[in-house]
Structure formats: C-alpha cells, structure tokens
Amino acid sequence: MREVWAGGDAYEAYIGRRSRLVAGPFLDWLDAGPGRRWLDVGCGTGALTAAIVARAAPAGVVGVDPSEQHVAWAAANVAGARFVVGDADHLPSDPVDVVVSGLALNFMPDAGAAVRAMRDRGSTVAAYVWDYAGGMELLRRFWDAAIALDPDAAELDEATRFPICRPDRLRTIWRDAGLVDGATAPIDVPTVFGDFDDYWTPFLGGQGPAPGYVAGLDDRRRDRLRDRLRLDLPAANDGAIHLTARAWAVRGTME
Ligand SMILES: C[S@@+](CC[C@H](N)C(=O)[O-])C[C@H]1O[C@@H](n2cnc3c(N)ncnc32)[C@H](O)[C@@H]1O
C-alpha cells in the first residue's frame, strides 16, 4: 500500500503539528553538539529540519523527501535549510556528519537498506518512529475503533503494517547496519484536542494511512466510525481530549 503524502497543509493539520513536538526532545536526547552538518531523510514538511535549525546550531542542514509538495511546503516555511526532492535510495551528495529521520523510516520500502544508505553518508545515524502498537494514542484509538466496526481494517493498522516501530527491532536494524553505541528511548508528548472535531477533522484530509482509510468509507460507515470514536475518547468537562503520543527514538554511530 502506498501512502498519500501530497498536501503540506493537510499533513500539518493531521500529524505535522504533533511531530513538531517530538523533534525537540529527540534532538536533546541525541545531543549531537553544535557545528555539525545534518541530513534529514523523509523530511516531509520540515518538522525535524526546523528543529535542527532552531536548536542544534548546525553548520548546514539539508532535508530530502520524495514528495514534491512537501518539499515545496518546507522550502516556503522553513528558513536556514536546503530542501531537495529525493528518497533514501537517492540521497543528496552534500557532505554530512549526522543523518536523521523523523517518523519516516517505516514508510520506506526497505528500512534496513535505508539505514545502510544513511550510514554511508554520516557517522551518526538516528531516527524516531511512532509507537503505533501502544503509546501513539491518537492513532491507536482510531484503529481500535475502526477494527471494532470493521475487522478488515486490522490489515491497514500501522501497528500491523510497521513491526519495525518497536525498540528491539530498531536496535536490530541499527546493529545490522554496523552502527555501534546503539540506544533507544521513548519520547512522550502531550496531544491535546480542543474538542472532538479537533480530533476528527484531520482524519478527513486524506494524508497518511488512517485518513486514507476514512477516505475509502461511504458516508454511513464514516459516520459510524466518527460516532464510535466520539463515545470512546475521554473528553474532559470542557470537551477537551487529552492524549499522549509516544515515539521510539534510536541512535548509533560508525566505529
Ligand atoms: C509521516 S511523514 C514524516 C515527515 C517529517 N519527517 C515529520 O516528522 O513530520 C513521512 C515522510 O516519509 C516520506 N517518505 C516516504 N518514502 C520515503 C523514502 N523511500 N525515502 C525518504 N522519505 C520517504 C514521505 O514522503 C513523508 O514525507
């Protein structure tokens, strides 16, 4: 299944605004130091790239992504970095020290090959992916409700499709790529929705697996899913919905 990664605005409304929260704590954990040259693989709309510019005092930052629309969005909205269209198999040739990837590794056709390609470019390689099976609650709750109504949805659930999004699997991929000093860590960020519509509306934008699933439902099934989620989600007295999103981070270096 190929994902739709086309519109920067729709992606931002859906996950981009959440992924920005993870980028900062990830960079703090990575602690790569100032004056490094960075490459952000699968940069999308530039959530991680922007955080590198803002927090890591880099000597240079390049973001690469196969989505022309995401690259155009990033170039228009993120200052201090260069953005190019490409993928993990076709990385730009700029000299780099630190190669990172945010929430993208599981969408690459061969994550092991992608990490080896990243390793060939920089001495430090690090990434993070959502904990689809557990702590990424906004998606976990979506798929649990979708599967309760439609058992066939299970095969589209990112927890099923992306088994690499677990710390043991990430450590194995890093080790198999010859990266040492490997470590993983959870990064938890709050995801607060002002009301149910704030949670639900981004799922109507067609970006990524869950909104892609919603786009394929007829009106009746889409309304059933919406109503099920409205019942299931824990709303506070003011209607706000407080969830948590967990990402697993992994890092390693070449000897
Ligand atoms: C969930 S988005 C993450 C974007 C951004 N890094 C962030 O944290 O918000 C996943 C991104 O992976 C990109 N992608 C998909 N396949 C890829 C590949 N083979 N190589 C590099 N990037 C890829 C998509 O175009 C999309 O922008």
The ligand as an SDF file (V2000), in Angstrom:
LIG
                    3D

 27 29  0  0  0  0  0  0  0  0999 V2000
    4.9350   10.8580    8.4210 C   0  0  0  0  0  0  0  0  0  0  0  0
    5.8490   11.7640    7.2540 S   0  0  0  0  0  0  0  0  0  0  0  0
    7.1410   12.4490    8.2990 C   0  0  0  0  0  0  0  0  0  0  0  0
    7.6180   13.7820    7.8120 C   0  0  0  0  0  0  0  0  0  0  0  0
    8.5300   14.5410    8.7730 C   0  0  0  0  0  0  0  0  0  0  0  0
    9.8310   13.9150    8.9080 N   0  0  0  0  0  0  0  0  0  0  0  0
    7.8810   14.7750   10.1230 C   0  0  0  0  0  0  0  0  0  0  0  0
    8.4690   14.3960   11.1330 O   0  0  0  0  0  0  0  0  0  0  0  0
    6.7980   15.3440   10.1740 O   0  0  0  0  0  0  0  0  0  0  0  0
    6.6970   10.5170    6.3500 C   0  0  0  0  0  0  0  0  0  0  0  0
    7.5170   11.0520    5.1990 C   0  0  0  0  0  0  0  0  0  0  0  0
    8.3170    9.9920    4.6470 O   0  0  0  0  0  0  0  0  0  0  0  0
    8.4790   10.2710    3.2860 C   0  0  0  0  0  0  0  0  0  0  0  0
    8.9470    9.0670    2.5800 N   0  0  0  0  0  0  0  0  0  0  0  0
    8.2140    8.0360    2.1200 C   0  0  0  0  0  0  0  0  0  0  0  0
    9.0130    7.1290    1.4900 N   0  0  0  0  0  0  0  0  0  0  0  0
   10.2780    7.5900    1.5810 C   0  0  0  0  0  0  0  0  0  0  0  0
   11.5540    7.1210    1.1140 C   0  0  0  0  0  0  0  0  0  0  0  0
   11.6710    5.9740    0.4470 N   0  0  0  0  0  0  0  0  0  0  0  0
   12.6610    7.8630    1.3630 N   0  0  0  0  0  0  0  0  0  0  0  0
   12.5460    9.0330    2.0600 C   0  0  0  0  0  0  0  0  0  0  0  0
   11.3630    9.5290    2.5170 N   0  0  0  0  0  0  0  0  0  0  0  0
   10.2450    8.8280    2.2850 C   0  0  0  0  0  0  0  0  0  0  0  0
    7.1050   10.7640    2.8580 C   0  0  0  0  0  0  0  0  0  0  0  0
    7.1200   11.4840    1.6320 O   0  0  0  0  0  0  0  0  0  0  0  0
    6.6840   11.6170    4.0480 C   0  0  0  0  0  0  0  0  0  0  0  0
    7.0020   12.9850    3.8590 O   0  0  0  0  0  0  0  0  0  0  0  0
  1  2  1  0
  2  3  1  0
  2 10  1  0
  3  4  1  0
  4  5  1  0
  5  6  1  0
  5  7  1  0
  7  8  2  0
  7  9  1  0
 10 11  1  0
 11 12  1  0
 11 26  1  0
 12 13  1  0
 13 14  1  0
 13 24  1  0
 14 15  1  0
 14 23  1  0
 15 16  2  0
 16 17  1  0
 17 18  1  0
 17 23  2  0
 18 19  1  0
 18 20  2  0
 20 21  1  0
 21 22  2  0
 22 23  1  0
 24 25  1  0
 24 26  1  0
 26 27  1  0
M  CHG  2   2   1   9  -1
M  END
$$$$
